[in-house]
Amino acid sequence: MQFQNLSSLYQYLDDICIKETPSERFSIADELFASSYIRGFITLIAAEYGDDSQALTKVLADNISENMRVAKSELTPQDQYIVKQYWQELQKAFSA
């Protein structure tokens, strides 16, 4: 999974809302939950770095990861697992 910039990642996450088939690893409900939860962190942290045309950098991903780590107590253990797995997949789109 590769994205040209933050805007294309947002489009991918928006498209999940209209998707009718589950991914290989997640049910539709789990993917919708995880993508929405993570998008909130991406939006919050990305605002510090620039606009929606910015590249997906490792620094951006690291800051998102740190903020998610700090906030993980707001999730149940099962939701933590789902979000962690989903974030690991999305992180592959962020470059060095």
C-alpha positions in Angstrom: 0.0 0.0 0.0 1.5 3.3 -1.1 0.1 6.8 -1.1 1.4 9.8 -2.9 0.7 12.2 0.1 -1.4 12.7 3.1 -4.4 13.6 0.9 -4.3 10.2 -0.9 -4.1 8.5 2.5 -7.2 10.4 3.6 -9.0 9.3 0.4 -8.1 5.7 1.1 -9.5 6.0 4.7 -12.6 7.7 3.4 -13.2 4.9 0.9 -13.3 2.4 3.7 -16.6 4.0 4.8 -18.3 2.9 1.5 -16.5 -0.4 1.2 -18.8 -3.5 1.2 -16.3 -6.3 1.5 -13.9 -7.0 4.4 -10.2 -6.9 3.9 -8.1 -10.0 4.3 -7.2 -9.3 7.8 -10.1 -7.2 9.3 -13.8 -7.3 9.3 -15.5 -4.2 7.9 -16.5 -3.0 11.4 -13.0 -3.5 12.8 -11.4 -1.7 9.8 -13.9 1.2 10.0 -13.2 1.5 13.7 -9.4 1.3 13.4 -9.2 3.6 10.4 -11.4 6.2 12.0 -9.5 6.1 15.3 -6.1 6.3 13.6 -7.2 9.0 11.2 -7.9 11.3 14.2 -4.3 10.9 15.3 -3.0 11.4 11.8 -5.0 14.6 11.3 -4.0 16.0 14.7 -0.2 15.3 14.3 -0.1 16.1 10.5 -1.4 19.6 11.1 1.9 20.3 12.9 3.9 19.4 9.8 2.0 21.0 6.9 -1.0 20.6 4.7 -2.6 17.6 3.0 -0.1 17.6 0.1 2.7 16.7 2.5 4.6 13.4 2.1 4.1 10.6 4.5 7.4 10.6 6.4 8.9 8.4 9.1 9.0 11.3 11.5 5.3 11.9 11.0 4.6 8.2 11.6 6.8 8.1 14.7 4.9 11.0 16.2 1.6 9.4 15.4 2.8 6.2 17.0 3.9 8.0 20.1 0.6 9.8 20.5 -1.3 6.6 20.0 0.9 4.8 22.6 0.1 7.5 25.2 -3.6 7.3 24.5 -3.9 3.5 24.3 -5.5 3.3 27.8 -8.7 4.7 26.3 -9.2 1.5 24.4 -10.1 -2.0 25.5 -7.4 -4.6 25.1 -9.2 -6.0 22.0 -9.5 -2.6 20.4 -5.8 -1.9 21.2 -4.9 -5.1 19.3 -7.1 -4.1 16.3 -5.7 -0.6 16.2 -2.1 -1.8 16.6 -2.5 -4.3 13.8 -4.1 -1.8 11.5 -1.5 0.9 12.2 1.3 -1.5 11.5 -0.2 -2.0 8.0 -0.6 1.7 7.4 2.9 2.5 8.6 4.3 0.7 5.6 3.1 3.6 3.5 5.3 6.1 5.4 8.8 6.5 4.0 12.1 7.2 5.8 
